[in-house]
Amino acid sequence: MIVVMFASLLYVVHGVVAAVLVIASVRLAQGIRRFRFNPTMTPSRLIEDTPSVSVVIPARNESHAMTDCLQAVVNSTYPKLEIIVLNDSSADRTSSLIKAFAHDGIRFIDGPALPEGWLGKNHALHTLVKEASGAYVLFMDVDTRINPDTIEQLVAYAAQENAAMVSVLPRREDAISFSRLFSPLRYFWEIMFHRAASPAVASSGWLVDRSAFMKSFGGFELFKSDVQPEANIAAAFMKDGRYRFVIGTERLGLRYEKKWASQVHTSIRLLFPLVGARVSHALISVLDLLIVVSPLVILTTGGFLGWSIHHLIAGLLWMGFAILYAVYLHKVWRHGWWLAPWFWDIVVIQEAVLMLVSAWKYKRGTVNWKGRPVMLSSQPVTHRTTAKKN
């Protein structure tokens, strides 16, 4: 009797896992199709009066990546470019590294003291957008790299789509490493959970029409304590049909390089807010993740209990998730996309642990970004004025 009940339970588990696999496969296929970077307007056909672009970069203790980032931006072929970098009270060599590019036309801003109620990065972005003069503003993280013609392609795409905001899922084109094989699933979730009210977004590189942004929000004050301000900005422009999210391509050339520890810190900062900052939602998410790795758990019992039809089903389900992950990585990685799926279950378990850590730290008030505390925001986001369609 117990054996029959256990077998029935396994079939239920198989059914749940299979349903999750089907739903995830459909969502990924839809995302790959919906977020395909498909420019029809070439940069040379942009417009006669090329719009100016301000590239703005907030930096706090970024000496490990500052030079490579700035060199990539300086190498841009875009003809009307303004580059502004804000040093946000760095305690390392970030300031001197930025100033070393003064002869290349990079404008240096020493970040002001952080006002009460603001997150450090949000205030840095607010200061930068107020200083920017370009028709478009490209917000970049220090870990982001671009090709010489990346900005031209983004501006042309924004004009083609009549988009007030374009956000790019960055590629990984660096060599195979621990930090890549065990990367958290941050951008995978953006594709999986995209919806109109909460669209997929990436902070590594996003372009915004400055006039539309300032008319709608007047800066970042509405988002001063938001953990991911670009998400709320994207949702607002999405309502007007003027937001586009694209999966980066090798041709577009927007990519990032980030150490594993830095990716983990980012996940801890973002995961709990991603599930609505509710402990019950976090626990359900962890349970869902553990269900996803159940095929591997079942497979490991074969050597002790003997093989059966359940192990065959578990093997097929495990293979299904590995293929799903490989399809995703093939779109966003240049190297090693075929190797990482073998570690899929470890990555999923890591994600479950990070969710628990994120919830625990937020509840204890110990989440920080670059040495500054991060608190959950309860402030609703509204347009200052509705962005007008052209």
N, C-alpha and C positions, 0 to 999 in steps of 0.2 A: 504493500500500500504506500509506504513512504517513498519507495523507488518510483512508483507511478506519479505521485504528487511532485516529486523532484523533477521528473522528466517533463511533466506538464508545465512546471515553472520555467524550465529552460526554454521550452517552446514559446512561452510568453515573452521571455527576455529576448529571444531571437527575433520575435515579431516586432518588438519595440525598437531594437537596434536597426532592423531592416527598414522600418518606417523613418527613423532618423536619417539613415543613409540616403533614402530616396528623396526626402525633403531637402537635405543638404546638397545633393547632386543637382536638383532642380534649381535651387537658389544660386548655386555657383554658376550653372549654365546661364541663368538669366543675368547674373552680374557680369559675366564675361562678355555677353552680348550687349548689355545696356551700357557698360562702362568702357567700351572699346574706343580708343583714341582714333578717330576717323576724320582727319582734316581734309576738307575739299578746297579750302582757300589756302594757297601757298603764301608764305611770308612775303614773297616778291609782289604779290597781288593785294597785299594788306589794304592799304589806302594811300592816297597820294601824300597826305599829311600824316606821317608816321606818329602815332601817339607816344608820348614819353612814358618811361617806366622807372619807378623807384624801387630798387631792391633794398629791403630793410631786414636787418639781421640783429636779433637780440643776443647778447653773449654774456655769460657769467661763468667764470672759471673754465674756459674752453681752450686753453693753450694746446691741448692735444690735437685739436682739429682746426683751429682758427686759420692757419696759413693755407692749408689745402682748400678750404672753403672759399676764402677770399680770392685766391689765385684762379679758381674756376670761374668766379663771377667776373673778375677783371678780364679774363679771356673771352668774355661774351662779345659777339659781333653785332649786338643790337646797337643801332646808331644813336639813339636818344636815351641814354641810361644815366641814372643817378643811383649811387650806392651809399647807403647810410648804415653804419654799425654802431650799436649802443653797447657800451661797456657797463654792465649792471653790477657795480661794486665788486669786481673780481679781485680775488686775493692772490692770483697767480700772474703769469706773464701776458695774459690776454690783452691788456691795454697796450703794451709796447708792441705786440704783434700786429694789432690793428693800425697803430700809428706808423708802422713800417711801410704801410701801403698808401700813405698820404700822397706820395708822388704819382700814384696811379689814379688819383681823383677820388679816393674813398673818403667820405666825410665821417669824422669821429664825433660821437656824442658821449659825454660822461653822464651816466644815468643819475637822475636826481634821487633824493632820499625817498624811500618807499612810504607812501601815505597809508594811514590806517585803513584796513578793509580791503586793500588790494593784494592780489597775488603778484609776486615779483615779475613774472614773465608778462602778465597782462598789462601791468603798468609800463613795462618796457615797450610793448607793442603800441600802447596808447601814445607814448612819447614819440615813437618813430613815425606813426601815421600822421601825427600833427606836424612833424618836421618835413614829411615827404611832399614833393611838388608834382610828381608824375601823374599822368592821366590814369595809369594803372599802378598798383602797388603789389609787388611780389614779396610775400612774407616767406622767409627761409630760416630753417634751423641751421646751426653750425655744422651738424652732421650731414647736411645735404650737399650734393655735388650736381653740377649742371654741365651740359655740353655748350660749346660756343653759340649754337643756334637755338638752344632750348627756349629762351625768352621770346624770340621771334615766333616760334611755333605756338607757344601758349597765347600770345597776343592775337595771332591770326585765328586761332581756334575760338577764343573768346568773342572776337568780332563775327566769325562765321555763325556761332550759336547765339549771338546776342545775349551773352552771359555776363552777369555782373560779378560772378565768382566762379573760378575754376580751381578745383582741388585735385592733386595728383597723388595716386598711390605710388610711392617711390620703388624703384627696382633695387635689387642687390646684385652688383656686378663684381664685387670683390672675390677673392679666392675662398675656397672652402675652408671653413674654420669652425671651432666650437660655437662661436657666437652666432653663426648662421644656422648650423644644424639644429641647434636648440633654441632658436628664436621663438619668443612668445607669439601667440596667434593674433596679435593686435589687429593687423590689417585684414586677416581672414575673417574676423568677426565683423568688420566694417562692411564687407561684401555680404555676409550671411544675413545680417540684421538690418540692411538698408530698407528704409520705408520713407514715405513722403514727410512724415512728422519728425523723423530722425534719420536724415540721409547719411550715407557713407561720407567720410571726410578724412583728410590726412593733414597733419600739422607741418610735415616736412617741407612742403612747398605749396602755397596757394596764392592765386592771383585774384585781385579784386579791383573793380572799377572804383576809383577813389571817390568820385563825385557821388555815385549811387550809395556807397558805403557811408559817407559822411551825412548825406541826406537822410538815410534810414536810421543811423545810430549815433552820428556825431563823435565817433571814437569808440573806445572800449569801456567807457564808464558803466554802461549797462551790464557788462560782463566782467567787472573788476574782480569778482571772487569766483568766477566759473573755472572749473578744472580744465575744460576744453572749450574755450570761447568760440573757436572756429566752427564747432558743431552747431551752436545756436545761430550763428551768422548764416551758415549754410541752410539751416532749416527755414530761416526767414526768407532768404532769396528763393528757396525752393517753392514757397507758396506763390511767388510771382513768376515761376517758370524760368528763372534766370540763374539757376545754379547747375553746374555740371561737375560730376566726379568722373575721373578717367583713370584707368590702369596704365601706369607708365610703360612705355615701350623703349626698346634699345635706340630707336630713331629719335624719340623725344629727349632721351638722355637725362632725365631727372632721377637721381638715385641717392642712396644714403649708405653710410657706413657707421655702424654703432656697436659698441662692445656689449657683450651679453649682460654684464652687470647694469649697464645703463638702460638696456631694454627692460630688464626686470624692474628697475625703479620706476620706469614709465608705466609698466603694466600695473604695478601696485597703485600708482596714482590714478589710473583711469578705470580699472575694472569694476570697483564697487560703484562708482557713479554710473557706469554703463548699465548696470542692472537696477537703476533707480535708487541706489543707496539704501536698499532695504535688505535686512539680514535674511528674511525668508526667501527673497529672490536669489540672493547669493548662494544659499544652501541648495535651492532647486537647481541652480546652474552647476554647482559642484556634483550633485547627483546625476544630472544629465551627462556631464563629462565622464563620470565613472561608468555609466552605462555604455558609453561609446567604447571604452577600453575593455568591456566585459568579454568580447570575443577572444582576446589574448589570454585572459584569465582562464577561460574555459579550455583553450588550447593547451595551456600548461598542465592541466590535469590529466591529459591523455597518457602521459608517460607513467602516471601512478595508478589510474583507475581503468586504463584500457581505452581503446579508441572506439568511437560510436558515431552515429549519424550526427550527433550534436557537435562533435569536433569538426566534422566536415562543414557543417553550416557555419560554425564559428570561424573556420579558416576562410571561407568565401566572404563572410562579412568583413573580416580583418583585411582581406585583399581589397575589398571594395573601398574601404576608408583610405587605405594606402594609395590606391589609384586616384581617388578624389583629391587627396592632399598633393599628389604628384602633378595633377592637372593644374591646381592652383599655383604651385611653385614654378611650374614651367612658364607661367605667365609673368612671374615677378622676379625670378632668379635667372641669372645667366649661367652660372655654374652650380653643379651639385644638386639640382632639382630631383635627379633620379636617386640620389643617395639618402636624402633626408626622410622620405617616407618610411624607411626601415626603422626610424626612431619616432614614428608618429605617436605611438602610445606613451612614450616618455614625455613628449611635448604636451600631450593632453593632460597627463597627470601633473606635470609642472604647472599647467594653466589652472587646474583645480586648486593646487596649493597656493598659487598667486592670488586667486580669488578669495580664499580664506584669509590670507595674510592681509590683503587689501581691506577686507571688511573689518578685520581685527584692528588694524592700525587706524582706520578712520573712526571707529567707535572709541578708540583710546585717545584720539587726537594726536597721533604721532607720525602722520604722513608728512613728508617734506619734499620740497623741490629745490635742489641746489642749496640746501642748508636752511631754507625758510619753511615755516609750517604751512600746510595746505588744509583748509577747512572746506567742508561741503557748503555749497551755496544754495539758499532757498529762495533766492531772488528771481521772480519771473522775468522772462525776456519778452519785450515787446518792441515793435518798431517805434522810433521817434516819429517818423513819417513813413508812409509806404513808398518803397522804391518804385518809381515810374517806369513803365515799359517804354522802350523807344518805338 
